[in-house]
């Protein structure tokens, strides 16, 4: 804390204001709020700083991307956070921790943090990616301090939260499955209330995970139909993606559908509104003028996207009914719903 008037928390910039307003403000704050103490740092598109070739627009966009990392953004060099938190940092290889996690991550979550600031949580009971976040990895102080046993804290904002429930379903007909009903089914890993015991047969099974030479985990699990007469076996490898203007997650699935006995379905993302088709996928509207981009990265004959217009809609892939095949998806979270940003979604 310093003297004088305290300014707003810049780590919440992209959640407080729209991108176009922010850009106009940075170029000429006096025009928007006459008398503000915010100085004008750019004149005729040129910055006094030599960074990024003194290009004002490039510097303004770089600041927006930095602020978009949220409360968990890496601190500037020389700044040390107060307190003695037990922060789990990520080095040159992914960090994997089975621990207590917040926000509905289930009773058996596995947290995975990647070099470069991308992380996700995998629920090994319901067999699903629960959410992905950017910024730093975990503050495990609540887990290990004193008596411990509390939930770890995410050190960055979530940028992608898939629909609830195991993302796979099997049907004998072409009618789409009821993913919402399946998400509430204890047999498919829905949380059982503390006062109840579920003694029925499980319809999804976790088979463990293995690491490749770079330390990246692949989770193997299976999902049955509601009668337990058909099954799909899945090996999933989620890997964070980074682009200049967005964070993303590549989800690679090795699918064994030889025992599926019908149609295989994969739910990818939820949205409200009217999706826009792009090659290989869709741009899905999200709250606060943000957007999720989903794309199928590999050629998959027999697959089909379903993305209807409506409230609380789902983007679903109908997959080949039998055989073994791979599914590779890229899922990006855009800071604003703008088609001009799509060209920047190249992983770095």
TORMAR-923944 format. One record per residue: residue in one letter; x, y, z of N, C-alpha, C, O, CB in turn. Coordinates in pm, whole numbers, plus 50000, padded with zeros to 5 digits. Glycine has a CB too. Layout:
<pts>
AXYZXYZXYZXYZXYZ
...
</pts>
This chain:
<pts>
X500844988050000500005000050000500875012450000501865013250074499055000150122
X500525022049918501265034549913500385046149953499215044349986501825036949774
X500955058049950500165069849984499285073949868499425068949757501075081350025
X498365083149895497495088249789496335079049759496055069549832498285090349665
X495655082049648494465074449610494845060949552495735060049467493625082349510
X494175050749598494445037349547493645034949419492455037849412494095026549653
X494315029749316493675027149189492965013649188493025006249287494695027649076
X492305010449079491594997649069492574986049054493734987949017490614997848950
X492104974249083492904962149068493044959048919492064955148854492254950049144
X494234960748864494434958848721494294944348679494074941548561495784963948681
X494414935248774494254921048741492804917348709492524906048670494764912448855
X491904926748726490494924348694490044932648573488854934048548489614927548815
X491004938048499490684947348390489724941248289488704947348255491954951648321
X490044929148240489214923548132487864918748181487014915048101489944912048066
X487654918748313486354915148368485544927448405484344926448434486534906248490
X486184939248405485514951748441485104959848318484044966148317486414960048531
X485944959648214485694968348100485824960347970486444949747967486674980448099
X485234965747864485344959647732486694963547668487284973847701484164964047642
X487134955147577488444957247515488504970447438489494977547446488784945647423
X487454973747362487494985947282487524998447370488175008247336486304986447188
X486794998047485486815009347579488205010847638488725021947648485765007547692
X488824999547677490174999547734491175005847636492025013747676490614985247771
X491065002147508491995007347407491855022447394492855029647390491765000547271
X490605027247386490395041847376490905048947501491505059647491488895044947356
X490665043047617491125048747745492645050047747493175060447786490655040147864
X493345039647705494795039847710495365050347615496375056747646495365026047676
X494745052247499495235062047402494995076347451495855084947433494575059947266
X493825078947512493505092547553492515092347668491325094347646492935100547434
X492985090147791492065089447906491325102547932490195102347982492825085448031
X491945113847901491285126647927490025128247842489075134847886492245138147899
X489985122447724488815123647637487625116247699486485120547682489115118147496
X487885105247771486815097247829486405102647965485215103947994487235082647840
X487395105848050487105111348184487935124048201489065123348250487425100948298
X487405135648161488165148148176488575150448321487765149148412487335159948125
X489845153948340490345156648474490925144548544491435145848655489255162248557
X490875132548482491435120848547492945122448568493615129448493491145108248464
X493455115848673494885116348700495675106748611496905106648614495145113148846
X494955098548533495635089348442496315097348332495645104548258494635079048382
X497645096348319498345104248216498185098048078497845086348065499825105448250
X498435106047975498445100947839499875096747806500785105047801497925111847737
X500065083747783501405078247764501775076447618502925073147586501515065147835
X500825078447528501075075947386500655088147304499575093647325500325063147337
X501505092147213501215103447125501385099146980502445094246941502135115547157
X500345100946902500385097246760500825082846740501595079846649501305106546684
X500325073846827500605059646813502005055446852502415044146824500375055746674
X502755064346918504135061346957504265062247108503715071347170505145070946888
X504995052747166505195052247311506585057547346507525056547266505015037847364
X506705063247465508025067647510508915055647543510135056847544507895076847632
X508285043947571509045031747598509515025547467508815026247366508195021447678
X510695019747469511265013647348510784999247328511114993047226512785013947355
X510034993747423509554980047410508644978647289507884987747257508824975847537
X508714967147221507874964147105507954975347001506964979446941506414962247149
X509204980146981509484990546880508705003346904508385010646810509154985246742
X508385006047031507665018147070506265019047010505665029747004508445030347030
X505745007546964504425007146902503355007647012503274998547095504254994446814
X502555018047011501565019947118500535008747120500235003247226500865033347102
X499995005347002498964994946997499494981547047498794974347117498424993446856
X500734978147011501324965547055501524965447206501284955247271502674963146984
X501954976647263502144977447407500814976647482500704970047586502884990347444
X499814983447429498494983247493497914969147491497334964647590497534993047422
X498074962147377497564948547368498344939047460497754929947520497634943547223
X499644941147473500454932747562500014934447708499964924747783501954936247547
X499704946847746499214949147883497864942347905497624936548011499094964347910
X496984943047804495674936547816495844921447837495184915547922494814939147690
X496734915347760496964900947774497514897847913497104888047975497954895947665
X498424906147962498984904048096497904905348203497804896948292500124914048123
X497114915948195496034917848293495014906448286494414902848388495334931348270
X494824900748166493834890148150494194877448223493344868548237493654887148005
X495424876248270495804864548350495094864648486495054854448554497324864148371
X494544876148524493734876748646494544877448773495744880248769492844864948652
X493894874948887494564876449017495804867849034496644870749119493594873249127
X495954857248955497124848548966498244852148871499164844148852496724834548943
X498194864148810499214867548712500614867848776500744871748892498904881148647
X501644863548702503004864148757503374878448792503134887648713504024858248657
X503954880448908504304893948952505504899048875506344891248831504574894149102
X505604912348857506784917948791508054914348867508024911848987506654933048779
X509164914248795510454910848855510754919948973510634932148963511584911748751
X511154914049085511484921749204510344923049303510574927049417511944935149165
X509124919749263507974920449353507774906749418507704896649348506684924849276
X507694906349550507524893749624506194894349698505944903849772508714891349723
X505314884249680504034884549752504234883249902505174876749947503124873149702
X503354889449981503484888750128503084875050180502464867050109502624899450194
X503444872450306503054859850369504004848550336505024850450269501664856050327
X503664836750385504494824850364503654813650305503584802750361505144820350497
X503034816450195502204806450132503054795150077504194797150035501364812750020
X502484783150077503154771450020502714770449874501714764149842502814758250100
X503484776849790503154777449648503894766449574505104764949586503494791349589
X503134758849496503724748249415503964753849276503034756649201502794735549410
X505244755549242505614761049113505894749949012506154738449050506834770349127
X505844753348886506104743848778507464746948717507744758448682504984744248671
X508294736748702509604738648642509604735348495508744740148420510624730248712
X510544727148453510684723748312509764712348270509564710148150512104720048282
X509194705148365508284694048335506954696348406506904703648505508904680448377
X505884690348358504584691948424504624687248570505314677648604503514684348348
X503864694148653503654690048793502294683248803501304688148749503744702248890
X502244671848872501004664248888500774662049037501654656949106501054650648812
X499614665949085499324664949228497894660149248496944666049198499534678549298
X497764649249322496444644449364496154651149498496814648149598496374628549374
X495184659949500494934667949619493494672449622492724669449530495874680049625
X493114679749726491774685549735491734698149648492614706749657491404688949884
X490704699149563490594710349471489234717149486488254710549524490804705549326
X489144730149457487894737549475486944736149356487284730149254488194752249498
X485754741749372484814744049262484364731349192484414730449069485434753249162
X483924721549272483304709749214484234700449140483834694049044482254713849124
X485504699549184486464690849117486334676249159487094667849112487864695549144
X485384673149247485144659249285485984654749403486754662549460485414650349168
X485824642149438486534636649554487894630749518488684627549607485694626149620
X488164629149389489434623249347490084631449235490364626249128489224608849301
X490324644249261490874652549153492394650949139493104647649234490544667249179
X492854653349018494274653648987494564666948922494014670048817494704641648895
X495444674948984495814687948928497094686348847498034679848890496004698549041
X497104692448729498264691648640498654705748598497834713048542497964682748515
X499894709448626500404722448586501514720948484502414712648501500904730248707
X501454728948377502424728148269503384740048272503004750948316501714727348135
X504624738048224505514749648207504854759948116504224756448017506874745248148
X505014772448150504424783048070503104788348122502564797848066504224778347932
X502574782248229501424788048295500064782548260499064789248285501404801948269
X499974770548203498674764348177498444752548269499344744248287498584759848031
X497254751648328496944740948424495514736148402494694743148343497134745748570
X495234723948452493864718848449493674709048563494644704048620493554712148312
X492414706348596492054696448697491254685348631490344687948552491244703048813
X491604672948664490924661248609490294653548724490954650148822491914652048528
X489004650848712488264643248813488364628448776487764624048679486754647848822
X489134620748855489354606748821488224597648869488314585448856490654602048881
X487154603548925485964595648959484934596748847484384586748801485354600349094
X484674609148803483734611348693484424610848558483764611148454483024624648710
X485774610148557486544609048434486264620648339485744618748229486244595948364
X486624632348384486404644348303487364655348342487784656248458484954649148317
X487714663748247488404676248278487374685548341486334688248282489054682648150
X487674690348462486714698648535486824713248493485814719848471486944697348687
X488044718348483488284731948436489774733348404490594725148443487824742448543
X490074744148331491464747648301491674762148340490774770448326491794745348149
X492874765348391493144779148430494514783348380495374775148347493054780748583
X494704796548374495974802248329496664809248444496074810948551495744812048211
X497904813348423498654819548531499494809148603499974799648542497724826548629
X499674811148732500484801948812499684789448849498514788148814501004808948938
X500334780248923499734767148947498884767149074497714771049067500814756548958
X499404763149188498574761049308499234766749433500454766149450498304746249328
X498394772349519498764775149657498204763649741496994762449758498214789349706
X499094755349792498664743449867498714745650017498684736050095499524731449829
X498794758250059498804761150203497604755050276497804748950381498824776250226
X496364756450224495224750650297495284735350306494704729450397493934754750229
X495984729050213496054714450212497024709250317496754699250383496464709350074
X498164716150333499254710850414499474718050547500034712250640500514711250336
X499044730750558499294738150681498454732850797497334728150778499014752950660
X499024733550918498334729451040497754715351022498474705950990497224739551077
X496444713951043495824700751027495534697650881495284686150845494524700051108
X495564707850796495394705650654494014700450617493054701750692496424696150605
X493944694450500492704688250455491754697450383490664693250344492014682450570
X492134710150364491274719350292491664720050144492654713850103491334733350356
X490914727450066491134727749922492284736949884492444747749942489864732249851
X493084732749788494124741349733493494753349662492314753149626495034733349635
X494284763649643493814775849576494434776849438495644775149421494144788349661
X493604779649339494114781949205494824795449201494314805349255492964781449100
X495984796049138496724808549130496554814948992497514819548930498234806149159
X495334815148947495014821148819493544819148788492904810648850495884815448707
X493004826648694491584825648661491304813848569492124810348483491094838548596
X490134807648587489694797048496489294803348362488584813448358488494788948558
X489754797248252489374802148121488464792448046487864796047945490604804848039
X488364780048096487484770448029486934760748133487684754648209488234762747917
X485614759448135484934749748221483984741648135482964746948090484164756848338
X484294728948110483414720748027482064718548094481924721148213484074707247996
X481074713848020479784710448080479974699648187480924691748178478784705747972
X479104699048286479254689148393479054674848343478384672448242478274691948505
X479644665548415479454651448383480514645948290481214653348221478114649348323
X480614632548289481524625948196481164629948054479974629848020481484610348214
X482134633447968481794639247837481374629147732481024633147621482944646847786
X481394616247762481074605947663479714599647690479274598747805482164595147661
X479054595347583477774588347596477624578747479478184580747371476584598347601
X476854568247502476584558047400475084556547384474344555947482477254544447436
X474634555847260473224553147232473124543047119474034541847036472464566247195
X472014535747116471784526247008471074532546891471044526946781470974514447059
X470494544346913469834551846806470624564646782471564567646855468344554946842
X470224572246681470924584546648470464596546731471064607146723470734587546503
X469404594946810468954605846894470024609646995470654600947055467674602046966
X470234622747015471294627247105471014622847249469854622847291471464642447099
X472044619347323471844614847461471514626547553471734638147518473084607547513
X470984623347670470654633447769471874635247861471964628847965469374629447851
X472794644047821474004646147899473704652148036474394649148133474964655047823
X472674660648045472334666748174471884656148273472264656548390471234677348155
X471084646648229470634635748316471814626948356471934622848471469554627348245
X472684624148261473844615748290474764622348392475364615548475474604612748162
X474884635748387475754642948479475274642048622476074643748715475854657548438
X473984639348643473434638148778473344623648826472864620948936472054644448784
X473814614448744473714600148775474934595748854476074597448809473574591848644
X474704589948972475814585249054476654574848980477864573949003475304579449185
X476034567148893476754556748821477784562748725478744556048687475784547948743
X477574575448687478514582148597479384592248672479914601648612477754589148485
X479524590348802480464598348879479914610948940480684618948993481564601948795
X478594613048936478014624749003478284623849153478274612849209476474625748975
X478524635049220478824634649363477654629149444476514633449427479194648449414
X477944619749532476944613749618476834621849746477864624349810477294598849649
X475644626149787475504633649912476094626150030476134613850032474024636749939
X476554633750128477224627950244476334617850315476834608250373477654638850341
X475024619950311474094611450386473684598950309472914590850361472864619350424
X474184597150185473744586050103474914576850066476074580850070473064591149978
X474564564650029475534554949980475014549449848473854545549837475774543350084
X475874549249748475484544049618476054529949602477264528049600475984553349503
X475174520149591475584506149580475374500349441475614488449418474844497849681
X474924508649348474664503749213475944502149132477024506149177473724513149141
X475834496349015477014494448930477494507748870476674515848827476704484448818
X478804509848868479374521648805479394519748654479674508848604480794524348859
X479094530848582479084530448437480284537848376480424538448254477804536448386
X481124543348460482394548948413483484544448508483284543748629482324564548405
X484654541248452485724534948529487064541448495487404543048378485774519648502
X487804545148598489134550948581490164539648583490194531548675489444561548693
X491014539348479492014528748467493434533548495494384525948480491964522748329
X493584546148536494904551248571495434560948468494754564548372495864539848587
X496684565248489497324574148392498794570348377499384564248466497184588948435
X499354574048263500764571448234501404584148182500714592748126500914559848131
X502714585548201503454597448158504294594148036504884583448026504334602748272
X504344603847942505234602047829506624607047865506874610547981504694609347703
X507534607447769508904611347797509064625547846510064628847910509724609447676
X508094634247817508134648147862507354650347991507234661748037507584657147753
X506834639648050506084640848174504624644348157503964647748256506714650848258
X504094643748035502694647048011501814634948040502094624047990502474651847866
X500764636548121499924625048157498864622048052498304631147990499254627548291
X498594609248034497464604447955496564596448047496994586748108497934595747833
X495294600548058494334594148146493524583848067492994586847960493384604748212
X493444571748120492704561148054491464557748137491554555748258493584548648033
X490304557148070489064554148138488084548148038488314548547917488464566848206
X487004542748089485964537148003484604542248046484404545948162486004521748006
X483664542447951482294546947976481354536747914481504533047797482034561347919
X480364532147992479374522447946478064529447910477844540847950479134511648052
X477204522547837475844527447820475094525247950475624519048042475134520547700
X473854530147958473124529948085472794515848133472514513848251471844537848072
X472804505948042472524492148081473794483948102473724472348145471654485447977
X474924489648073476174482548091476444471947986477204462648010476194476248224
X475814473247870475974463147764476914467647653477284459647567474624459747705
X477304480447653478204485747552479234494547622478984499447732477434493647442
X480384496547558481474503847625482344510747522482554505747411482334494347712
X482864522547560483894529347484485094531347576484934535747690483384543047426
X486284528247527487524529647604488274541747550488454543047429488414516647595
X488724550547641489304563347601490644565447671490774562947791488344574947633
X491634570147596492894574947652493004589747616493164593147499494134566647598
X492914598447716492844612947693494114619847738494614617447849491634618947766
X494654628547651495844636447684495504651247668495514656347556497044632447592
X495204658347778494964672847768496304680347779497114677347866493984677547881
X496514690047691497744698047691497364712647670496664715747573498744693147581
X497804721747758497484735947739498074741447610499124736947564497994744147857
X497384751347552497824758447434498004773147467497324778547554496814756547318
X498914779647398499144793947416499204800847281499884796247189500434796447496
X498494811847270498594820547154498794834847205498744837147326497334819447063
X498994844147115499304857847157498134864447228498334873547309499714866147038
X496904860047198495744867047254494814857847332493734862247374494974873747142
X495174845347354494234836247417494964824347478496094821247443493194831347317
X494274817947571494714805147626493794794347574492624796847546494744805447781
X494324782247562493524771347510493944757947566494904756847643493594771147360
X493214747747525493474734147571493294724747452492234724447390492534730147689
X494334717147422494184706647321493844693647393494554689347484495494705147236
X492754687547351492324674847410492434664047303491694664047205490854675747467
X493364654947324493604644047229493064631147288493414627547400495124642747195
X492234624247213491604611847259491974600347165491834601447044490064613547266
X492444589447222492574576947148491374568447187491254564347302493954569447179
X490474565947092489174560047121489124545647070489454542946954488034568447058
X488704536547156488434522647116486924520547130486404518647240489244512247205
X486234520947015484774519547013484344506146958483224504846909484154530746931
X485214496046966484874482846910483734476146986483084467146933486114473846911
X483494480647112482394474947190481274485147210480454483447301482914470047325
X481224495547128480234506147149478814501747114477864505747181480614518347067
X478664493647011477354488046972476314499046944475134497346975476834478847083
X476734510046886475794520746855476524533546822477594533246761474854523046972
X475944544846861476524557846831477334562946949476904561847064475434567946793
X478494568646921479374574347024479254589547018479294595546910480864569747004
X479114595847136478934610247145479964616347239480324610347341477504613747192
X480434628347205481374635747289480874650047303480794657347205482814635447229
X480534654147427480154668047450481424676247475482314671947550479144669447570
X481494688047411482734695647410482654708447492483534711247573483114698947269
X481594716347471481494729247539480044733647546479214729047467482344739947468
X479754742447639478414748047654478434762847615479494769147614477884746247799
X477264768247584477164782147541475704786247545474814777947565477754784147399
X475444799147526474084804447512474084814347398474854823947398473584811147644
X473214812147301473134821147189473264814047056472924802247043474184831747200
X473744821246957473854815946822475314813446787476094822946777473224825646720
X475714800646769477114797746733477384801446588476464801946506477424782846756
X478654803946557479064806846420479994795746372480984792546438479754820746409
X479664790146259480474779246205481774784746146481774795046079479694771446097
X482874777646172484174780446112484714767046062484184756646100485174787146216
X485734766845977486264754045930486664744946045487534748246125487474756445840
X486004733446053486344723646156485644725346288485824717046377487774723846179
X484844736046306484224737946437483324750146443482654753646346485274739146541
X483324756546563482394767646588483014777946681483924774946758481094762446647
X482504790246671482724800546771481464801046856480374803446805483044814546705
X481624798846986480494797447077480414809547170481374812147243480594784347159
X479314817047169479224828947255479194825447403478604815447444477974836947219
X479864833847482479964832147626479544845147695479414855447629481394828147668
X479324844847828478964857247899480034868047884481194865047856478724854248047
X479624880447903480514892047902481244893847769482394898147766481514890848014
X480554890447660481084892647525482344884547496483104887947406481374907247506
X482574873947571483684864947544483214853947449482044853447411484254858947676
X484134845047413483764834247320484674822247341485834823647382483844839147174
X484144810547314484904798047312484964793347166483954793047096484254787047406
X486164789847122486354784346988486684769447001487614765747072487484791946910
X485924761146932486184746746932486454742346788485714745846697484994738746994
X487534734446769487894729846636488374715446641489114711446731488984738946574
X487934707746544488444694146526489704695246441489664700246329487374684646458
X490834690546496492134692646431492504681746332493364683946247493194693646535
X491884670146343492254659246253491064655146167489904657446201492774647146334
X491374648946054490324643845966489704631446030490404622146067490884640545826
X488384631446041487684620546108486414617146030485334622046063487334624146256
X486544608945927485354605245848484274598945935484564590646022485744595445735
X483044602845911481934597545990481574605946110480614602746180482244583846035
X482334616546137482024625346251481124636846206481084640146087483324630746315
X480424642946301479494653546270479314662546392479104657646503478134647846225
X479394675746370479164685346478477664688046493476924688746395479914698546449
X477224689446619475884694146651476044706346741476554705246852475024682946719
X475594717846693475704730146771474474738646745474534748146666477004737946736
X473354735646810472114743046786472134756746854472904758946948470914734946836
X471294765646807471124778546872470214776946993469244769446987470554789046773
X470524784047102469644783447218470364786347348471584787847350468994770047227
X469594786947455470154789047588470654775747645470004765447630469104795347681
X471804776347710472424764647772472564753147671472264741647701471594759947893
X473004756647551473174746647446474534739847460475414744647532473044753147306
X474694728547391475924720847395476474719047254475724716547160475694707147461
X477784720347241478464716347117478874701847134479654698547224479704725747085
X478354693147047478524678647061479084673046931478694677246822477174671747098
X479984663446944480504656246828479864642446823479934634846919482044655246834
X479254639346710478814625646684479964618546615480454623046511477484625246596
X480404607246672481614600646627481294587246561480184582246573482564598646744
X482274581546490482044568346430481604558146533482114558046646483304563546360
X480674549546496480054540246591480964528746631480814523246740478784534746533
X481894525046545482724513546574484154516146531484444525546456482174501046504
X485064507646581486454508446541487314516046639486874519646749486554514846407
X488554518446599489504526146679489924538446598490194537446479490744517446718
X489964550046665490304562346595490754572846697490574571246817489104567446512
X491344583446645491794594546728490884606646708490364609046599493254598246695
X490704614246814489974626946810490874637546871491304636246985488584626046887
X491174648046793492024658746843491264671946834490894676446725493344659546762
X491024677946950490274690346959491144701647013491974699547102489034688447048
X490944713646959491514725747017490364734247070489384736646999492374733746913
X490494738747194489464746847259490134759647308491024759147393488754739047377
X489704770947255490304783847288489284792747359488094792247330490824790847161
X489774800747451488944810847517489374824547470490484828947500489034809647672
X488504831447395488824844647343488414855547442487354854547504488144846847209
X489244865947458488894876847550487704885047504487084892047584490064885847569
X487374884247374486164890747324485694883147200486484876647132486434905947291
X484424884247172483824877047060484074885046932483274893646895482294874747082
X485184882146866485614890046751486274880646651487294874546681486594901646793
X485694879546533486234870546431487654874246389488404865646344485334870346310
X488024886946403489364891146361490454884846446491624884846407489474906246365
X490084879446563491084873246651491384858746611492364853046657490604873646795
X490554852846526490724838746495492064835846429492644825146450489604834046405
X492554845246349493814842946279494994842046374496054836846337494054853846178
X494824846946496495934846646593495964833846674496844831946757495834858546688
X495014824846650494944812646731495874801946677495434791046640493514807246735
X497134805146673498154795446636498974792646759499544801846817499044800546520
X499064779846802499804776546925501244781346920501894781046815499784761546949
X501734785747037503134789847049503794782247162504984784147189503244805147073
</pts>
